[in-house]
Amino acid sequence: MKLFIDSDTYEVLNYMDNKPFLKMYMDLKEAEEIKVTKEEAFEKLKELIELTPYYVYDFEQGYYVLCGKLDSHYAVKAYNGEVVELSEL
């Protein structure tokens, strides 16, 4: 628990209790052993990756620069190599 105390009056101004936040993670299980390399996962996902052009403002150059956004709605389970939708995780 964190307390925010007024340095003049020593009155508690606010507090934060992280116990409810930590409870969310108590039921998580330990991850299984990773059996798929990053390279193997990429090979399985490369046809499912979307590249979308985006312009991003570069403050140093003073104009927009064409960039790209890589995204996918899929993932590879590291312990068995199965390709799944992110919504299933």
N, C-alpha and C positions, 0 to 999 in steps of 0.2 A: 504494500500500500504506500502511495506517495501522498504526502501532505504539502500543501502550499500555505505557508504561514507568513502573516504580515510581520515584517522585521521590527516594527515599532511597537505594535500591541500584542504580538505573539498570538493573535487570533487566527484560527484556521480559516483560510479564505476558500479553499477548494481541496478536494481529495480525489485520488484515482485508485480504484481497486482493480487489479488485473486478474483476480481470481476467476470471474466469469469468463474472461477471455481465455484463460488457460484451460478451463473445463472443456472447451470445444476440442482441444487436442488430446485430452486424456484417453479417449476411446480409440485413437489411431493406433494401428498395428505397425510393427517394424516392417520396413520394406524388404521384399524378397531380394535374393542375390541377382545382380545385373548380369545378364547373359548375352545381351545384344550390344554391339559396339555402335558408336555414333554413326560410323560409315554405313553399317548395315541398316540402321534406322532411316538414314537419309535415302538410301536406295529404295526402301519401301514407301517413303513419303513423297519422293520427288515428283511423281505424276499428280499428287494431290495438293501441291503447293501452288498458291496463287501469287502472282506478281502484279501489283497495281501501281501505275505511275502516280507520283505525288510531287508537287512543287513545295519546297521548303525554303523559307526566307533565311538567307545568310546575312547576318548583321554586319559581319566584317567586310563582305563584298558589296553589300547594299542592294542586292537583288535576289530574286528567287532562283533556286537551283533545282533542276529536275533530279529527283531521287526515286526510289522504289520502296514499296511496302511489301514484305514477304509475309504471307499468312497462310494458315491451313486450319481446317475444321477437324483435323484428324491428328492422332498421336500414336506412337508405338509403345506398347508396354515393354519395359526394359527387361523384364524377367522371362518373357516368352516370345517376344517379337510380334505379337498380335497387333494389327492395325485396328484402332477403334475411333469412333467419333468422340470429340471432346465432351459432348453432352452426356456421354455414358460414364465418364469418370467421376 
